């Protein structure tokens, strides 16, 4: 049995993938400002085993005080503009904002014009734009990994 385990260990070393070169992490604080929840479903898919963004160091946190990135979905309504600014102000520097989906980008997919505060980039400085209605999990994963790469200075 010992000999078999030793051979298995040797075989595992031979076929092992090269170690991941990426280092670092980003904590994401997700805020839904009035979406239809399609973007949230696609975002949830990025946590599944196929994309598994946590293995790359991307985690969703419960408090803006622990976040590096404010990830916003949905059209920004007048009632959510203030809480959104409060969440942004609570984040430590350096802080980034990501607009996820066409509604956050101000494409006017959902909502009455009278109730909307405008596109997210008119309220907060947007560093990452992820277009789509909704964007695919692959598009979300690629954009967030690119942001992680830029933030930590490595290339994909």
C-alpha positions in Angstrom: 0.0 0.0 0.0 2.8 2.4 0.9 4.5 1.8 -2.5 1.2 2.5 -4.3 0.7 5.8 -2.4 4.2 6.8 -3.3 3.7 6.1 -7.0 0.4 8.0 -6.9 2.2 11.0 -5.3 4.9 10.9 -8.0 2.2 10.7 -10.7 0.4 13.7 -9.2 3.6 15.8 -9.3 4.2 14.9 -12.9 0.8 15.9 -14.2 0.3 18.9 -11.9 -0.7 22.2 -13.4 1.8 25.0 -13.0 1.2 27.1 -9.9 -1.1 30.1 -10.3 1.0 33.2 -10.9 -1.7 35.6 -9.8 -1.5 37.1 -6.4 -3.8 39.5 -4.6 -7.5 39.8 -4.0 -10.4 42.2 -4.3 -13.3 42.4 -2.0 -16.6 43.2 -3.8 -19.5 44.9 -2.2 -22.6 44.3 -4.4 -25.4 46.9 -4.3 -28.7 46.4 -6.2 -30.2 49.8 -6.9 -33.4 48.5 -8.4 -32.7 45.8 -11.0 -34.9 43.0 -12.4 -32.5 40.5 -10.7 -31.1 39.1 -14.0 -27.7 40.6 -13.3 -27.7 39.1 -9.8 -28.4 35.6 -11.2 -25.5 35.9 -13.6 -23.3 37.3 -10.9 -24.3 34.3 -8.6 -23.2 31.9 -11.4 -19.7 33.3 -11.3 -19.4 31.8 -7.8 -20.2 28.4 -9.0 -17.7 25.6 -9.8 -17.3 26.5 -13.5 -16.0 30.1 -12.9 -15.2 29.9 -9.1 -14.0 33.5 -8.8 -13.1 33.0 -5.1 -10.1 30.9 -6.2 -8.8 34.0 -7.9 -9.2 36.1 -4.8 -12.5 37.8 -5.7 -15.0 37.7 -2.8 -18.3 39.4 -2.0 -18.3 41.0 1.4 -21.2 42.3 3.5 -19.9 45.7 4.4 -18.5 48.5 2.3 -15.9 49.1 5.0 -14.3 45.8 3.9 -14.7 46.4 0.2 -12.3 47.4 -2.6 -14.9 47.5 -5.3 -18.5 48.7 -5.2 -20.3 46.5 -7.7 -23.6 48.1 -8.7 -26.5 46.5 -10.6 -29.7 48.1 -11.7 -30.8 51.6 -12.7 -29.9 54.1 -9.9 -33.2 55.4 -8.5 -33.4 58.7 -6.7 -34.1 56.9 -3.5 -30.9 54.7 -3.9 -28.5 57.5 -4.9 -27.9 58.7 -1.3 -27.4 55.2 0.2 -25.1 54.4 -2.8 -22.9 57.5 -2.0 -22.9 56.6 1.7 -21.6 53.1 0.8 -19.0 54.5 -1.5 -17.8 57.0 1.2 -17.6 54.2 3.8 -15.1 52.2 1.6 -11.4 52.6 2.3 -9.0 54.1 -0.3 -8.2 53.1 -3.0 -11.8 52.3 -3.9 -13.2 51.3 -7.3 -16.7 51.3 -8.7 -18.0 48.7 -11.3 -21.3 49.1 -13.2 -22.7 45.7 -14.0 -25.4 45.6 -16.7 -27.0 48.0 -19.1 -29.3 49.5 -16.4 -26.3 50.6 -14.3 -24.7 52.0 -17.4 -27.7 54.2 -18.0 -29.1 52.5 -21.0 -32.6 53.0 -19.7 -33.8 49.4 -19.8 -35.8 49.6 -16.5 -37.5 52.4 -14.6 -39.4 55.6 -15.2 -37.3 58.6 -16.1 -38.9 60.6 -13.2 -37.6 58.0 -10.7 -34.1 57.6 -12.0 -31.1 59.6 -10.8 -29.2 59.0 -14.0 -26.4 56.6 -15.1 -24.1 55.4 -12.3 -21.1 57.3 -13.8 -22.9 60.6 -13.1 -23.1 59.7 -9.4 -19.9 57.9 -8.7 -16.6 57.5 -10.6 -16.9 54.2 -12.6 -13.7 52.3 -13.2 -15.2 49.2 -14.8 -18.2 48.9 -17.2 -19.7 45.5 -17.8 -22.4 45.9 -20.5 -25.2 43.5 -21.3 -28.8 42.7 -20.4 -27.7 40.7 -18.5 -24.0 40.2 -19.1 -23.0 36.5 -19.3 -21.2 35.0 -16.3 -18.2 34.7 -18.6 -18.2 38.4 -19.4 -18.6 39.2 -15.7 -15.7 36.9 -14.7 -13.4 38.2 -17.5 -14.1 41.8 -16.5 -13.5 41.3 -12.8 -10.3 39.2 -13.4 -9.1 42.0 -15.7 -9.8 44.5 -12.9 -7.9 42.3 -10.5 -5.0 42.2 -12.9 -4.9 45.9 -13.3 -5.3 46.5 -9.6 -2.4 44.2 -8.7 -0.2 44.8 -11.8 -0.1 41.4 -13.4 -1.1 40.4 -16.9 -3.5 37.8 -18.0 
